[in-house]
Amino acid sequence: MTKEQILDEIRRIAAANNGVLPGAQRFRTETGISESAWSGKYWARWGDALREAGFSPNVWQLPHSDDVFVQSYIRLICGLGHFPAVRELSLKRREDLSFPSSGAFARFGSKTTAARRIIEFCRQNNGYEDVISICEPVAVESSPRTDKTSTPQVVEGFVYLIKSGRHYKIGRSNSAGRREYELAIQLPDKATIKYTRSEQTTRQGSNLTGTTDLRRSAAGRMV
């Protein structure tokens, strides 16, 4: 393998990938040319080979712009026919090292944000109507489930203080009278409601929150 053949392969790969230069590992994968074919023979470092091929060895290390990520998304969407999942981004990266890593796409924050950014790009450039139709459902801001759980519900009830013999019990029930009857059956001594107070409690999803300022009576203990 001659030096000029290796340089030609570097230029070919760069041209095929919109000027993105191959790293030494990707060059070996695409061409089958091992590191021993050039390292210590023609160049000491891979950057020297890139420089002799007419490129700056630092170009491939520059951060990707948003448009590069968007265009990478678009090419993958066109190939898959649907919006890619994280695992599909990772698989594409393993197959093509010029494709940004799945972690790099985290700059968009979420699939919803990414889909909106892609739609914005596609509407500014003609010929992406099919990509827009794929991304539009993903760009929906919220779902019915999210709306349902985010709406607080007010639950009304009573805080009660019941005395049975020498003992006191503080509790909460939707019906103070029913609770007095239930406890009267369970307790050996007669149960009498000494105090009730109406209370409103906020329910958020499956969580129930509320406070009370009742304290244990000095005359007995809670059961």
C-alpha positions in Angstrom: 0.0 0.0 0.0 1.6 3.3 -1.1 1.4 6.6 0.6 -0.6 8.1 -2.3 -3.2 5.3 -2.2 -3.8 6.0 1.5 -4.1 9.8 0.8 -6.6 9.1 -2.0 -8.7 7.0 0.4 -8.7 9.8 3.0 -9.9 12.3 0.4 -12.5 9.8 -0.9 -14.0 9.2 2.5 -14.0 13.0 3.3 -15.8 13.8 0.0 -18.4 11.1 0.6 -19.2 12.5 4.1 -19.6 16.2 3.3 -16.0 17.0 4.4 -16.1 15.1 7.7 -12.7 13.6 8.1 -12.3 9.9 9.2 -10.5 9.0 12.4 -7.9 6.3 12.3 -10.4 3.7 13.5 -13.1 4.6 11.0 -10.5 4.7 8.2 -9.4 1.1 9.0 -13.0 0.0 9.2 -14.0 1.5 5.8 -10.8 0.6 3.9 -9.4 -2.4 5.6 -6.1 -0.6 5.7 -4.5 -1.3 9.1 -2.6 1.2 11.2 0.6 -0.7 10.6 0.4 0.2 6.9 1.1 3.8 7.6 2.1 4.3 11.3 5.9 4.6 11.6 6.2 4.0 7.8 4.8 7.2 6.3 3.5 9.2 9.3 4.0 9.2 13.1 0.5 10.4 13.8 -2.8 10.1 12.0 -3.1 13.9 12.0 0.0 14.1 9.9 -1.7 11.9 7.3 -4.8 14.2 7.3 -2.6 17.2 6.9 -0.7 15.8 3.9 -4.0 14.8 2.3 -4.9 18.6 2.4 -7.0 18.8 5.5 -6.6 20.3 8.9 -6.4 17.5 11.4 -8.5 19.5 13.9 -11.5 19.9 11.5 -13.1 16.6 12.5 -12.9 17.5 16.2 -15.0 20.7 15.9 -18.4 20.6 17.6 -21.4 19.9 15.4 -23.8 22.7 14.8 -27.6 22.2 15.3 -28.1 21.9 11.6 -25.6 19.0 11.4 -27.6 17.1 14.1 -30.9 18.0 12.4 -29.7 16.8 9.0 -28.3 13.6 10.6 -31.8 13.0 12.2 -33.5 13.6 8.8 -31.3 11.1 6.9 -32.0 8.5 9.6 -35.8 9.3 9.5 -35.8 8.9 5.7 -34.0 5.5 6.1 -36.2 4.2 8.9 -39.5 5.7 7.8 -40.3 6.7 11.4 -38.9 8.9 14.2 -35.8 7.1 15.7 -35.6 5.8 19.2 -32.5 6.3 21.3 -31.4 2.7 20.6 -31.7 3.3 16.8 -29.4 6.4 17.2 -26.9 4.3 19.0 -27.1 1.5 16.4 -26.6 4.0 13.6 -23.5 5.4 15.4 -22.0 1.9 15.6 -22.6 1.4 11.9 -21.4 4.8 10.8 -18.8 6.6 13.0 -19.5 9.9 11.2 -23.0 9.9 12.6 -23.2 11.9 15.9 -23.4 9.8 19.1 -26.8 9.3 20.8 -25.6 11.3 23.8 -24.8 14.3 21.5 -28.5 14.4 20.5 -29.3 15.2 24.2 -28.6 18.8 23.4 -32.2 19.0 22.1 -33.5 18.0 25.6 -36.3 15.7 24.5 -37.8 14.0 21.5 -40.6 16.7 21.4 -38.0 19.5 21.2 -36.0 17.6 18.5 -39.1 17.0 16.4 -40.0 20.6 16.5 -36.5 21.7 15.5 -36.5 19.2 12.6 -39.9 20.5 11.5 -38.6 24.1 11.6 -35.6 23.1 9.5 -37.8 21.2 7.0 -40.2 24.1 6.5 -37.3 26.4 5.6 -36.1 23.9 3.0 -38.2 22.3 0.3 -38.6 18.6 -0.2 -39.1 17.4 3.3 -42.9 17.0 3.5 -42.7 13.3 4.4 -40.3 14.1 7.2 -42.6 16.8 8.6 -45.5 14.3 8.6 -43.5 11.8 10.6 -42.3 14.4 13.1 -45.6 16.2 13.7 -47.1 13.5 16.0 -43.9 13.5 18.1 -44.0 17.3 18.4 -47.3 17.2 20.2 -46.7 19.1 23.5 -48.7 17.0 26.0 -50.9 13.9 26.3 -54.4 13.4 27.9 -52.7 11.4 30.7 -50.4 14.3 31.5 -53.3 16.7 31.7 -55.3 14.4 33.9 -52.6 13.9 36.5 -51.7 17.6 36.6 -55.1 18.9 37.7 -55.5 19.0 41.5 -58.7 17.7 43.0 -60.2 19.0 46.2 -61.5 16.3 48.6 -63.8 17.3 51.5 -64.0 15.5 54.8 -63.8 15.9 58.6 -61.2 15.7 61.2 -62.6 14.2 64.4 -61.7 13.6 68.1 -63.4 10.6 69.7 -63.4 9.6 73.4 -63.8 6.0 74.5 -63.4 5.4 78.2 -60.1 7.0 79.2 -58.8 7.0 75.6 -58.9 9.5 72.8 -58.5 9.1 69.0 -57.8 11.7 66.3 -58.5 10.8 62.7 -60.0 11.9 59.4 -63.1 10.6 57.6 -65.4 11.6 54.8 -68.3 11.1 57.3 -67.8 11.8 61.0 -71.1 10.1 62.0 -70.3 6.9 60.1 -66.8 6.8 61.7 -68.3 7.1 65.2 -70.6 4.2 64.5 -67.7 2.0 63.1 -65.5 2.7 66.2 -68.4 2.1 68.6 -68.6 -1.5 67.3 -64.9 -2.1 67.6 -64.2 -0.5 71.0 -65.1 -2.0 74.4 -66.3 1.3 75.9 -68.8 3.7 74.4 -67.3 6.0 71.8 -68.4 9.6 71.7 -67.3 12.4 69.2 -65.9 15.3 71.2 -64.9 17.5 68.3 -65.2 17.6 64.5 -63.9 20.1 61.9 -64.6 20.3 58.2 -61.5 20.1 56.1 -60.6 20.3 52.4 -57.6 18.3 51.2 -55.9 18.6 47.8 -55.3 15.4 45.8 -52.6 15.6 43.1 -52.5 12.4 41.1 -52.3 9.6 43.7 -51.0 11.9 46.5 -53.2 13.2 49.2 -52.1 16.3 51.2 -53.6 18.0 54.1 -52.9 19.3 57.6 -54.6 19.5 61.0 -53.7 21.3 64.2 -55.5 18.9 66.6 -53.5 17.6 69.5 -53.8 14.7 72.0 -56.0 15.5 75.0 -54.2 15.8 78.4 -56.8 13.6 79.9 -55.9 10.4 78.1 -53.8 8.9 75.3 -54.5 8.2 71.6 -55.3 4.6 70.5 
